[in-house]
């Protein structure tokens, strides 16, 4: 039921969601090392959310008579220097995923059932990018005030 082109796009989405989950696990470990335990919990949850997105795509592909590929993922080793850096990396990742989902949505113009399923992901990307943008703005307002940064960290863990 899926064309080869649409199947390839959905497999690209699968890889992107798995990569995002992998990245957020890495960030969770990095911010834990920095002593931001609220952010560690937040990014661990973000990783789990990305795995749920992967599963939604895998289920969609299965429903459409295909099977999602499970790609090998490269190790992520770049250190994260601060909580703001972690949020910036996540924001950039979510913005790129949003652009990718827009492209994949447009590429499925002849498959309205697939487009309908991709609406969920477009909405998720809009919300995620907005959330990260708001957090970065709060970090900018906190500046170098460690107490304010720790308060943001605490709120991330709630």
Secondary structure, 3 states (H helix, E strand, C coil): CCCHHHHHHHHHHHHHHHHHHHHHHHHHHHHHHCCCHHHHHHHHHHHHHHHHHHHHHHHHHHHCCCCCCCCCCCCCCCCCCCHHHHHHHHHHHHHHHHHHHHHHHHHCCCCHHHHHHHHHHHHHHHHHHHHHHHHHHHHHHHCCCHHHHHHHHHHHCC
